């Protein structure tokens, strides 16, 4: 069974066609991301947890991701020219609503190919989906070393961060995302603790050790 078969995901081909994305462009984007890493005998997988604004992307950006595939749906979305066009012509909320779905489908295709080929993987995601927990269980059975990093930030502080980030040019985050994801995540954290070989809680402004060593300051 494919490691990623437990993930609930839309076909990236169907999503791309529905959004009028050229499949050649999408395949190139997937290939370029996968080319950042080669298959290894003892692969590692790091998965973040946390609501929007909790510091997940900041943490991931500080990691040494050499020979690792970074799966970030935000990065995929920002790589789409149509998203950038809509940002300029229609604003952040419209651009997000138009392209969050296709970017998610493409991101899951990257994740699927990365783990099925036994590459090192860093997943920048809230973890507020039960199928992600099941995915980590499956990856562990296939000899992945699993690290889970919980970026723990109070919801009110996370809300302030996402609003500030949007004002300063960052992407739009729907107002209900933070409480929704926190509620779901609260029910799953114990499961993530159980499956992880390494489980770390990151407080604001804290830089912990990781199997993916942090870049020098």
Buried (B, 14 or more C-beta within 10 A) or exposed (E): EEBBEBBEBBEBBEBBBEBEBEEEBBBEBBEEBBEBBEEEEEBBBBBBBBBBBBBBBBBBEBBEBEBBBBBBBBBBBBBBEBBBEBBEEEEBBEBBEBBBBBBBBBBBBBBBBBBBBBBBBBBBBBBBBBEBBBBBBBBBEBEBBBBBBBBBBEBEEBBEBBBEBBEEEBBBBEEEBBEEBBEBBEEBBEBBEEBBEBBBBBEBEEEEEBBBEEEEE
